[in-house]
């Protein structure tokens, strides 16, 4: 039952070796409660931080005396707060091992993604824009003759079409990172690229540093490869770089998967200083950095950031891999992604790919090669339209759901909504009956059961469609959500 403490071996959770310092926790708690919280306020604040993913699951909390001194409260206050957390199933303790964050049994929802919305349902689950129709039609016409020339061959290009590899390399070079075609591997979308890299570089049991929240399909790829997740929280304000550095030192992960450019789903943008510190810390621990730049050119309020690798000094780029795709800039139906890495690693990835996928579609590759030279023109039309849609969605939310909160991102494709209470799963279930398909925040969580008071809302539809979607969400809440239970008003999930 949700109200009973979870009995679990501390050996199980302590393997992650994550410890939260008293000053770090006190800073987050006082931001929610004020400088001297009572024991109920302290327990509530820790629960909120845990469910929002700002405190990772299976993290050792500060010792009672140490936290009491930092917060300038009595030790009895901290003891009572920890007791409340244990009673609610949000912490567990064993003598000599400290107190660890936990979730009540049954609190973790089933992460089932809906990729195809039924007819008549507005799809707000997918942060993917429609295709630039005119440019795509023109590309088909231009690509026809070239496809006929390729018909004499067998159509297999395990490393990718030579001309497309050169075009992607040229795009990197124009963005400030000199790149050779030999450093590019063409893949069937960015998801394929992430899976290839994780399976080549990682082994079952290795640790992988990941953000929480993060892109769920990439998290699934890391889990499927058997790696142990070491989450670091990301908010709309970005990364706690000191915590990120600390996690790297404590866990020495084999690899780290990060989205520094308009992070999906928060929209956060990592600063140049943070990137430099991350590069330095990863080099010290020998960690491979897997950088997802699929959102990098979706800059709505300024220039796109330079490629992450361009900040690396000599030696720091040796264990740095970048993935990208045309899914966000052009269209998800064009299944073209890539890996940028050293030429030796590119060949190793191509050899690994042969076990499951001989080569990407040649038709898609020829189309992509035809589209890439005109990418700046496509973005010049697409980005202002997306900016207007972002502002239209914010306006609709302000009119119909003024109690929801968010920070306006400077890029990306979605808003990361704070619902104010952990109802995202129940709302997603109920909203489908009102004609809206949603992804609850828990779908983006590295630790199951967290981010239940969050919702990702893409702004990829026309303003009138998003206005109708928000109106339907307001009607869903007015009609009441499914029965919920527990102190945190958590939804009851049925397998």
C-alpha positions as CSV (number, residue, x, y, z in Angstrom):
1,X,0.0,0.0,0.0
2,X,1.1,3.5,-0.8
3,X,1.0,4.6,2.9
4,X,3.3,1.9,4.1
5,X,7.1,2.2,4.1
6,X,9.0,0.2,1.5
7,X,11.2,-2.6,2.8
8,X,14.1,-3.0,0.5
9,X,17.7,-3.8,0.9
10,X,19.9,-0.7,1.2
11,X,22.5,-2.7,-0.8
12,X,20.1,-2.4,-3.8
13,X,19.9,1.3,-3.7
14,X,23.4,2.2,-2.4
15,X,25.0,0.8,-5.6
16,X,24.2,4.1,-7.3
17,X,26.5,5.8,-4.7
18,X,24.6,9.1,-4.9
19,X,24.8,11.4,-1.9
20,X,23.1,14.8,-1.5
21,X,25.0,17.4,0.5
22,X,23.2,19.4,3.3
23,X,23.9,22.8,1.7
24,X,22.6,21.6,-1.6
25,X,19.4,20.2,-0.1
26,X,18.9,23.2,2.2
27,X,19.1,25.6,-0.8
28,X,16.4,23.7,-2.7
29,X,14.2,23.3,0.4
30,X,14.3,27.0,1.5
31,X,13.4,28.0,-2.0
32,X,10.1,26.2,-1.4
33,X,9.5,26.8,2.3
34,X,11.5,29.8,3.6
35,X,14.6,29.8,5.8
36,X,13.4,27.8,8.8
37,X,10.8,25.1,7.8
38,X,8.8,23.1,10.3
39,X,9.0,19.3,10.0
40,X,5.8,18.9,7.9
41,X,7.0,21.7,5.5
42,X,10.4,20.1,5.3
43,X,9.0,16.6,4.5
44,X,6.6,18.2,1.9
45,X,9.4,20.0,0.3
46,X,11.6,16.9,0.0
47,X,8.6,15.0,-1.5
48,X,8.0,17.8,-4.0
49,X,11.7,17.9,-5.1
50,X,11.7,14.1,-5.4
51,X,8.6,13.9,-7.5
52,X,9.8,16.7,-9.7
53,X,13.1,14.9,-10.3
54,X,15.2,17.6,-8.7
55,X,16.3,15.0,-6.1
56,X,17.2,11.7,-7.8
57,X,15.6,8.5,-6.6
58,X,17.9,6.3,-4.5
59,X,20.0,9.2,-3.2
60,X,21.3,9.4,0.3
61,X,19.9,12.3,2.2
62,X,22.1,14.4,4.5
63,X,22.6,13.2,8.1
64,X,20.0,14.6,10.5
65,X,22.4,16.7,12.6
66,X,24.2,18.1,9.6
67,X,20.9,19.2,7.8
68,X,19.6,20.7,11.0
69,X,22.7,22.8,11.4
70,X,22.5,24.0,7.8
71,X,18.8,24.9,8.1
72,X,19.2,26.4,11.5
73,X,16.4,24.2,12.9
74,X,16.4,21.6,15.7
75,X,17.5,18.1,15.0
76,X,14.1,17.0,16.2
77,X,12.6,18.8,13.3
78,X,14.7,16.9,10.8
79,X,14.1,13.6,12.6
80,X,10.3,14.2,12.5
81,X,10.5,15.1,8.8
82,X,12.5,12.0,7.9
83,X,10.0,9.9,9.9
84,X,7.1,11.4,7.8
85,X,9.0,10.6,4.6
86,X,9.6,7.0,5.7
87,X,5.9,6.6,6.8
88,X,4.8,7.8,3.4
89,X,7.2,5.5,1.5
90,X,9.3,8.4,0.2
91,X,12.5,7.3,2.2
92,X,14.0,4.2,3.7
93,X,16.7,3.8,6.3
94,X,18.9,1.1,7.7
95,X,21.2,1.5,10.7
96,X,24.6,2.6,9.6
97,X,23.6,3.3,6.0
98,X,21.7,6.5,6.3
99,X,18.4,7.6,4.8
100,X,17.7,7.2,1.1
101,X,15.0,8.6,-1.2
102,X,12.4,6.1,-2.3
103,X,8.9,6.0,-3.9
104,X,5.8,4.2,-2.4
105,X,5.0,0.9,-4.0
106,X,2.7,1.3,-6.9
107,X,3.6,5.0,-7.4
108,X,5.5,4.4,-10.7
109,X,3.1,4.6,-13.6
110,X,3.3,2.5,-16.7
111,X,5.3,4.4,-19.3
112,X,3.3,3.6,-22.4
113,X,3.7,6.1,-25.2
114,X,1.0,6.8,-27.7
115,X,2.6,7.4,-31.0
116,X,-0.6,7.5,-33.1
117,X,-3.5,9.6,-32.0
118,X,-6.9,8.4,-33.1
119,X,-9.0,10.3,-35.7
120,X,-10.4,13.5,-34.3
121,X,-7.9,13.7,-31.5
122,X,-5.5,16.6,-31.2
123,X,-2.0,15.1,-30.8
124,X,0.0,16.9,-28.2
125,X,2.1,13.9,-27.4
126,X,4.6,14.4,-30.3
127,X,6.9,17.4,-30.5
128,X,7.4,17.0,-34.2
129,X,6.4,19.6,-36.8
130,X,4.8,18.9,-40.1
131,X,6.9,18.8,-43.3
132,X,7.7,22.0,-45.3
133,X,5.3,20.8,-48.1
134,X,6.5,23.0,-51.0
135,X,10.2,22.4,-50.4
136,X,9.6,18.6,-49.9
137,X,7.7,18.4,-53.2
138,X,10.4,20.3,-55.0
139,X,13.1,18.0,-53.5
140,X,11.2,14.9,-54.7
141,X,11.2,16.4,-58.2
142,X,14.9,17.2,-58.2
143,X,15.8,13.8,-56.6
144,X,14.0,11.8,-59.3
145,X,16.7,11.9,-61.9
146,X,19.4,11.2,-59.3
147,X,17.6,8.2,-58.0
148,X,17.5,6.8,-61.5
149,X,21.3,7.1,-61.7
150,X,21.6,5.1,-58.4
151,X,19.3,2.4,-59.7
152,X,22.3,0.7,-61.4
153,X,23.9,-0.1,-58.0
154,X,22.7,-2.3,-55.2
155,X,21.4,0.6,-53.1
156,X,23.3,-0.3,-50.0
157,X,25.6,2.4,-48.3
158,X,26.5,1.1,-44.9
159,X,28.2,4.3,-43.9
160,X,25.7,6.5,-45.7
161,X,25.5,8.0,-49.2
162,X,28.9,9.7,-49.8
163,X,27.3,12.9,-51.0
164,X,25.0,13.1,-48.0
165,X,27.9,12.6,-45.5
166,X,29.7,15.4,-47.2
167,X,26.6,17.7,-47.0
168,X,26.2,17.0,-43.3
169,X,29.9,17.6,-42.7
170,X,29.6,20.9,-44.6
171,X,26.7,21.9,-42.3
172,X,28.9,21.3,-39.3
173,X,31.7,23.3,-40.8
174,X,29.4,26.2,-41.6
175,X,28.2,26.2,-38.0
176,X,31.8,26.6,-36.8
177,X,33.0,23.0,-36.4
178,X,35.3,21.9,-39.2
179,X,34.2,18.3,-40.1
180,X,35.2,15.7,-42.7
181,X,32.8,13.3,-44.4
182,X,34.7,10.5,-42.8
183,X,33.5,11.7,-39.4
184,X,29.9,11.2,-40.4
185,X,27.7,8.1,-40.2
186,X,24.2,8.4,-41.7
187,X,21.5,6.6,-39.6
188,X,17.8,5.9,-39.7
189,X,17.0,8.9,-37.5
190,X,18.6,10.1,-34.3
191,X,17.1,7.4,-32.2
192,X,19.0,4.8,-34.2
193,X,22.1,6.9,-33.8
194,X,21.7,7.0,-30.0
195,X,21.0,3.2,-29.8
196,X,24.1,2.4,-31.9
197,X,26.4,4.6,-29.8
198,X,25.1,3.3,-26.4
199,X,25.4,-0.4,-27.5
200,X,28.9,0.1,-28.9
201,X,30.3,2.1,-26.0
202,X,28.4,0.6,-23.0
203,X,28.2,-2.8,-21.5
204,X,25.4,-4.2,-19.2
205,X,26.1,-3.0,-15.7
206,X,28.0,0.1,-16.8
207,X,26.7,3.4,-15.4
208,X,25.3,6.1,-17.7
209,X,24.7,9.7,-16.6
210,X,21.4,11.0,-17.9
211,X,19.3,14.1,-17.4
212,X,15.9,13.9,-15.7
213,X,13.7,14.7,-17.3
214,X,15.0,13.7,-20.7
215,X,14.0,12.4,-24.1
216,X,12.2,9.1,-23.2
217,X,13.2,7.0,-26.2
218,X,16.8,7.7,-25.5
219,X,16.4,6.7,-21.9
220,X,14.7,3.5,-23.1
221,X,17.7,2.8,-25.3
222,X,20.1,3.2,-22.4
223,X,17.9,0.9,-20.2
224,X,17.6,-1.7,-23.0
225,X,21.4,-1.8,-23.3
226,X,21.5,-2.8,-19.6
227,X,23.2,0.3,-18.3
228,X,22.5,1.7,-14.9
229,X,21.1,5.2,-14.9
230,X,22.7,8.0,-12.8
231,X,20.2,10.9,-13.2
232,X,21.0,14.5,-12.8
233,X,18.0,17.0,-12.5
234,X,17.3,19.6,-15.2
235,X,14.8,22.4,-14.7
236,X,13.7,25.3,-16.9
237,X,16.6,27.2,-15.3
238,X,19.0,24.6,-16.6
239,X,21.6,22.4,-15.0
240,X,23.2,22.5,-11.6
241,X,26.7,22.2,-12.9
242,X,28.2,21.5,-9.5
243,X,25.8,18.6,-9.0
244,X,26.6,17.3,-12.5
245,X,30.3,17.5,-11.8
246,X,29.8,15.8,-8.5
247,X,27.8,13.0,-10.1
248,X,30.5,12.4,-12.6
249,X,33.1,12.1,-9.8
250,X,31.0,9.9,-7.6
251,X,29.8,7.5,-10.3
252,X,32.5,7.7,-13.0
253,X,30.0,6.7,-15.6
254,X,31.0,5.0,-18.8
255,X,29.0,7.5,-20.9
256,X,26.7,10.5,-20.4
257,X,23.7,11.3,-22.6
258,X,22.9,15.0,-22.6
259,X,20.8,17.4,-24.6
260,X,22.5,20.8,-24.1
261,X,20.6,22.7,-26.8
262,X,16.9,23.6,-25.9
263,X,16.7,20.4,-23.8
264,X,13.8,18.1,-24.5
265,X,11.4,18.6,-22.6
266,X,12.5,21.6,-20.5
267,X,13.8,23.9,-23.3
268,X,16.9,24.8,-21.2
269,X,20.0,25.9,-23.0
270,X,23.4,25.1,-21.5
271,X,25.8,28.1,-21.2
272,X,29.3,28.0,-22.7
273,X,30.8,28.1,-19.2
274,X,28.8,25.0,-18.2
275,X,29.8,23.2,-21.4
276,X,33.4,23.9,-20.7
277,X,33.2,22.6,-17.1
278,X,31.3,19.5,-18.3
279,X,34.0,18.8,-20.9
280,X,36.7,19.1,-18.2
281,X,34.9,16.9,-15.7
282,X,34.1,14.2,-18.3
283,X,37.7,14.1,-19.4
284,X,38.8,13.7,-15.7
285,X,36.5,10.6,-15.3
286,X,37.1,9.1,-18.7
287,X,33.4,9.4,-19.6
288,X,32.2,9.4,-23.1
289,X,29.9,12.3,-23.8
290,X,26.9,11.5,-26.1
291,X,25.6,14.9,-27.1
292,X,22.1,15.0,-28.7
293,X,21.9,18.1,-31.0
294,X,18.6,17.3,-32.7
295,X,17.1,20.6,-31.3
296,X,20.3,22.7,-31.8
297,X,19.0,24.7,-34.7
298,X,15.5,25.3,-33.3
299,X,16.5,28.7,-31.9
300,X,13.4,30.9,-31.6
301,X,14.8,34.0,-29.9
302,X,18.3,34.4,-31.2
303,X,21.1,32.6,-33.1
304,X,21.6,28.9,-32.8
305,X,24.3,27.8,-30.4
306,X,27.6,26.6,-31.8
307,X,28.2,22.8,-32.0
308,X,29.1,21.4,-28.6
309,X,32.4,19.9,-29.8
310,X,33.6,23.3,-31.0
311,X,34.3,24.2,-27.3
312,X,36.5,21.2,-26.7
313,X,40.2,21.6,-26.3
314,X,42.8,19.2,-27.5
315,X,42.1,15.8,-26.0
316,X,38.6,16.6,-24.8
317,X,37.0,15.7,-28.2
318,X,38.5,12.2,-28.2
319,X,35.6,10.8,-26.2
320,X,32.8,13.0,-27.6
321,X,30.1,11.8,-29.9
322,X,27.3,14.0,-31.4
323,X,24.0,12.9,-32.9
324,X,21.6,14.9,-35.0
325,X,18.7,14.5,-37.5
326,X,16.4,16.3,-39.9
327,X,13.3,15.3,-37.8
328,X,12.9,18.7,-36.1
329,X,14.3,21.0,-38.7
330,X,12.5,19.3,-41.6
331,X,10.2,16.3,-41.0
332,X,10.0,13.2,-38.8
333,X,8.8,11.2,-41.8
334,X,12.2,11.7,-43.4
335,X,14.1,9.1,-41.4
336,X,17.6,10.6,-41.6
337,X,19.9,11.1,-38.7
338,X,23.7,11.0,-38.2
339,X,26.6,10.5,-35.8
340,X,29.6,12.8,-35.8
341,X,32.6,11.1,-34.3
342,X,36.2,10.1,-35.0
343,X,36.5,8.1,-38.3
344,X,37.6,5.0,-36.4
345,X,34.5,5.0,-34.2
346,X,32.3,5.8,-37.3
347,X,33.5,2.6,-38.9
348,X,32.9,0.6,-35.7
349,X,29.4,1.9,-35.5
350,X,28.7,1.0,-39.1
351,X,30.0,-2.6,-38.5
352,X,27.7,-2.9,-35.5
353,X,24.7,-1.6,-37.5
354,X,25.1,-4.4,-40.0
355,X,23.7,-6.9,-37.5
356,X,20.2,-5.2,-37.5
357,X,20.1,-2.6,-40.3
358,X,22.3,-2.9,-43.5
359,X,21.9,0.7,-44.4
360,X,19.4,3.7,-44.3
361,X,16.9,4.1,-47.1
362,X,18.7,5.4,-50.2
363,X,15.5,7.3,-51.3
364,X,15.5,9.2,-48.0
365,X,19.2,9.9,-48.3
366,X,18.9,11.4,-51.7
367,X,16.0,13.5,-50.6
368,X,18.0,14.7,-47.6
369,X,21.0,15.5,-49.7
370,X,18.7,17.6,-52.0
371,X,17.1,19.4,-49.0
372,X,20.3,20.2,-47.0
373,X,21.7,23.1,-49.1
374,X,18.4,25.0,-48.7
375,X,18.2,24.4,-44.9
376,X,18.8,28.0,-44.0
377,X,15.8,29.1,-46.2
378,X,13.6,26.4,-44.6
379,X,14.5,27.5,-41.1
380,X,14.0,31.2,-42.0
381,X,10.4,30.4,-42.7
382,X,9.9,27.7,-40.0
383,X,11.3,29.4,-37.0
384,X,9.2,32.6,-37.0
385,X,6.1,30.4,-37.5
386,X,7.1,28.3,-34.5
387,X,7.8,31.4,-32.4
388,X,4.2,32.6,-33.2
389,X,2.8,29.2,-32.3
390,X,4.7,29.2,-29.0
391,X,3.3,32.6,-28.1
392,X,-0.2,31.5,-29.2
393,X,-0.1,28.4,-27.0
394,X,1.1,30.5,-24.0
395,X,-1.8,32.9,-24.6
396,X,-4.3,30.1,-24.8
397,X,-3.0,28.7,-21.5
398,X,-3.2,32.1,-19.9
399,X,-6.9,32.4,-20.9
400,X,-8.1,28.9,-20.1
401,X,-5.7,27.5,-17.5
402,X,-4.2,30.5,-15.7
403,X,-3.2,28.4,-12.7
404,X,-0.6,26.5,-14.8
405,X,3.0,27.8,-14.8
406,X,5.9,27.6,-17.2
407,X,9.0,29.5,-18.4
408,X,9.0,30.5,-22.0
409,X,11.9,28.7,-23.7
410,X,14.2,30.5,-26.2
411,X,14.1,27.5,-28.5
412,X,12.8,23.9,-29.0
413,X,9.3,22.8,-29.7
414,X,7.4,22.6,-26.4
415,X,6.5,24.1,-23.1
416,X,7.3,22.3,-19.8
417,X,4.2,22.9,-17.7
418,X,4.0,22.9,-13.9
419,X,0.5,21.7,-13.1
420,X,0.9,22.6,-9.4
421,X,-0.1,19.1,-8.3
422,X,0.8,15.5,-9.4
423,X,-2.1,14.8,-11.7
424,X,-0.3,14.5,-15.1
425,X,-1.0,10.8,-15.5
426,X,-4.7,11.1,-14.5
427,X,-5.0,14.2,-16.8
428,X,-3.5,12.3,-19.8
429,X,-5.9,9.4,-19.3
430,X,-9.0,11.6,-19.0
431,X,-7.9,14.1,-21.8
432,X,-8.0,11.3,-24.4
433,X,-11.7,11.0,-23.8
434,X,-12.0,14.8,-24.5
435,X,-10.0,14.5,-27.8
436,X,-6.4,15.4,-26.7
437,X,-3.5,13.0,-26.7
438,X,-0.8,13.9,-24.0
439,X,2.5,12.7,-22.7
440,X,2.6,13.1,-18.9
441,X,5.8,14.3,-17.3
442,X,6.5,10.9,-15.9
443,X,7.2,9.6,-19.4
444,X,10.3,11.8,-19.4
445,X,11.6,10.8,-16.0
446,X,14.8,8.8,-15.5
447,X,13.3,7.7,-12.1
448,X,9.8,6.2,-12.6
449,X,7.1,8.0,-10.7
450,X,8.7,11.4,-10.7
451,X,7.6,14.5,-12.7
452,X,3.9,13.7,-12.1
453,X,3.0,17.3,-11.8
454,X,4.6,18.2,-15.1
455,X,3.3,18.1,-18.7
456,X,5.0,18.6,-22.0
457,X,2.9,20.6,-24.5
458,X,4.4,21.0,-28.0
459,X,3.6,24.1,-30.0
460,X,3.7,22.4,-33.4
461,X,0.1,23.0,-34.5
462,X,-1.7,26.0,-35.9
463,X,-2.8,28.5,-33.2
464,X,-6.5,27.7,-33.7
465,X,-5.8,24.0,-33.2
466,X,-3.8,24.7,-30.0
467,X,-6.6,27.0,-28.7
468,X,-9.1,24.2,-29.1
469,X,-6.7,21.7,-27.5
470,X,-6.3,23.9,-24.4
471,X,-10.0,24.5,-24.3
472,X,-10.5,20.7,-24.2
473,X,-7.9,20.3,-21.4
474,X,-9.8,22.9,-19.4
475,X,-13.0,21.0,-20.0
476,X,-11.3,17.8,-18.9
477,X,-10.3,19.3,-15.6
478,X,-13.8,20.9,-15.1
479,X,-15.3,17.4,-15.6
480,X,-13.1,15.9,-12.9
481,X,-10.2,13.4,-13.1
482,X,-10.3,9.7,-12.4
483,X,-10.2,8.6,-8.8
484,X,-6.9,9.3,-7.2
485,X,-5.4,8.2,-3.9
486,X,-2.6,8.9,-1.5
487,X,-1.2,12.0,0.3
488,X,0.2,13.3,-2.9
489,X,-3.1,12.9,-4.8
490,X,-1.4,10.4,-7.1
491,X,-3.3,8.7,-9.9
492,X,-4.3,5.0,-9.4
493,X,-2.7,3.1,-12.3
494,X,-4.0,-0.3,-13.5
495,X,-1.6,-2.6,-15.4
